[in-house]
Amino acid sequence: MKHYVTPVLLAISFSFPAYANDEPDKQCQQISSLTGDYFAQRLEGKTMGEMQQATPPEFMHTNFFKMIDLAINLAFTFPESQTEEQVEQAVYDNCLQHKQH
């Protein structure tokens, strides 16, 4: 699992400069929360394409859209045997670890 998550999360520090002055874990909290939400939708049977198409057009070409896209992709890297809370915690911990470097 971490083999897939780590490379994606390494890009976080470079993808969202608007968050550079925020609390160090605010961005990680947002990403982990979104990932958990999309993971729950995945468990309900939604496909990646359906989730991507449901993104409101006003978010296109924004940093928030990048975060949404990252969260959707991350949601499909975890095994379905995990819980939403486990996914959120794993993403949050991994994000914090990579933002400190």
N, C-alpha and C positions, 0 to 999 in steps of 0.2 A: 504494500500500500504506500509506504513512504517513498518508494522509488518513483512513483508517479507524481505525488504531491509536491515533493521537494523542488524539482525544477520549476514547476509552475509558480510556487510561492517565492522563489528567488527573484522572480521578475517583479514582484509586488513593489519593492523599494524604488524601482525605476519607473513603474507605470503610473503612479499616482502622486505627482509632485504637489498637488493641491493640499495634500495631507501632511506635508513635511513638518509643519509647525504645530500640528495637533498633538495631543497626548500620544505617546508611543503605541498604546494598545487600542486606540479608538478605531483605526483602520482595520486592525486584526479582528476586533469585535464585530465590525460591520460585515467583513468577508465571511467570518465563521457563521454568523447568524443567517446571512443570505444562503450560504452553502447548506446549512441545516434545513432551511425552508425548501430549497430546491431538491434536496435529498428526500424529504418527506413527500414531495410531489412525485418524484421518481418512484418511490415505493407504492404510491397510489396508481401508478401505471402511465404517467405522462412521459412522453419521449423528450429527448433533448431538443428536437426541432419544435415541438409544441411550446416548450418553455421559452425558447428563443423568439418565436413568433409572438408570444404574449408580451414581450417587452414593449412598453409604450414608445412610439416613434420619437417623442420629444427627448428621450434619453440617448438617442443615437448620437454618436460622435462626442460623447462626454466621458469624463473620468468615471462617472457612476455606471455608464454602460460597460466600460471595461471591467468594473468590479462585478457587475451582473454576469457578464460572459465568463469571467474567471470562476465565479461561484457555481454556475451551471456546469461548467466542465469539471470542476472538482467534485460535484455531487455524483458524477458518473464514474469516479475513480474508486469509490469505496464499495466494499461488498455489501449486498443487501441484508446480510446477517447483522450488520451493525445498527445501532439506534441513532436517531437524529442527534441526541445529546453526545454520543460518542464521536460522531462525525464533527459536530461543532467544536468539541474540545480538541480533537486532533488537529483540525485546521487552525484553531486559535493558537495552540501551543507551537505548532510548526511555524506559523507566521511570526509570532513573537521571537522565536529563536533566530529566524533569518533577518529580522529587522534590526537585531542587536549587532549584527556583523557589518 
